[in-house]
Amino acid sequence: MRLPLSISSSVKAALANGLPVVALESTIITHGMPYPQNLVTARRVEQVVRENGAEPATIAVLNGQLCVGLEDIQLEDLALSTGAMKLSRADLAIALATGRTGSTTVAATMIAAKLAGIAVFATGGIGGVHRGAETSFDISADLQELAQTPVTVIAAGAKAILDIPKTLEVLETLGVPVITFGQDDFPAFWARSSGLRSPQRLDDPSAIAASHLMRDALGLPGGQLVANPINVDDEIPLEQMEPLIARALSEAQSLNIAQKAVTPFLLGRIFELTAGRSLVANISLVKNNAGLAARIAGLDRCQDEARRTEAGAGRGAAD
């Protein structure tokens, strides 16, 4: 069966010319923010990627086509959509086979990025182990995807609504490198610190790009998670968020909200409880991640090209 993969002309040209490309997810557009903030943010994030020297590739499924890179009218249609599926590894193929429209989560975006030859992906925060997972077994497919798909993911840590200690434990078990950029503490989405020490710290984007390429040279499966703390001016410290998160979780349980509906409900409720402050922080951290991702993608491309040139010279000398 033919794969219905559609790569935009701008993304295709960048890839063909060896220019850096950054993948962007679309769940934040359909399930993470209200209109029109979702559209404004999507456009601004793409612009941040361009300002930092890379080509943005927002990914979504539109009428059964896996689209890598969206035109502005497609972004607007997605932002206005009310019935878009929230697609992960489990339902991506079904949506494509049945001609549906849907946004891509971290896991689905990583799959599409790999298919298109894109190595770097910027998002807000990854999914992970939900609170109470010891009884609900609610663990995001994002973690398994990080363990098997070779894409470097830049996020503001794991979403603060999750059980972050258990999320880090699962990532360690799966062999996923967790690197925090510029600080020792692992961030918690809206907050710069989760109170937990990061497994690794790197302060130079070129070192992150080199780590990605070294994993490829070693033949290791999977990607790496780069945790990029939110800007100081826009953070909401965890001690302020925890009571609100606890309240939103309690309300979700009382309403029997579960599975894929949990995260959109919690984010929406926290938006209300913070009088919109959480949305401001969310927009800030996504743009911050996009900028870092573009810098890493540029260095990744440069180092990969240098490595290929060196390998070619070595083969020529041997001949």
Secondary structure, 3 states (H helix, E strand, C coil): CCCCEEECHHHHHHHHCCCCEEEECCHHHHHHCCCCHHHHHHHHHHHHHHHCCCEEEEEEEECCEEEECCCHHHHHHHHHCCCCEEECCCCHHHHHHCCCCEEECHHHHHHHHHHHCCCEEECCCECCEECCHHHHCCECHHHHHHHHCCCEEEECEECCCECHHHHHHHHHHCCCCEEEECCCEEEECCEEEEEEECCEEECCHHHHHHHHHHHHHHCCCCCEEEECCCCHHHCCCHHHHHHHHHHHHHHHHHCCCCHHHHHHHHHHHHHHHCCCHHHHHHHHHHHHHHHHHHHHHHHHHHHHHHHHHHHHHHHHHHC
